[in-house]
Amino acid sequence: MAELSEAVRLEPALARAYNALGYAYLRMKDYEHALADFNEAIRLMPNYANAFRNRSATRRAMGDAAGAAADQAKAR
């Protein structure tokens, strides 16, 4: 986590760093932080399919089936 947070700090426009940090939060079941990081990754790279897939998994875990389905469709 510390290394990923440092990567985001050093390169705040790097969507892949936000996606990786969000994925780490997702694995820890810290869905609010994961969602925020996936949102930032998507803001930085609007066609980032992997971030949409990860945000879909996060939304599904949070009980947002409609949001999860929408993100999955965007990922395709």
C-alpha positions, 0 to 999 in steps of 0.5 A: 500500500505504501508503495502504491500510495507513493506512486500516486503521489509522485505521478498523480496523472497515472491512471494505472497507479490509481487502478492498482491502489484501488485494487489493493483496497478492493482486496482489503474490502475497503470499498469506499477507498477502492471506488474513489481510486477507480473513479480517479483512474477512469477520470484520467483515462476514460476508456480504461477497461480494467478500471471499469471491471474493477469498479464493477466488482467494487460496486457489486460488493457494495450491493450496487448491481445496476452500477456493476452491470453498467461498468461491466458493459463499459469494460467490454 
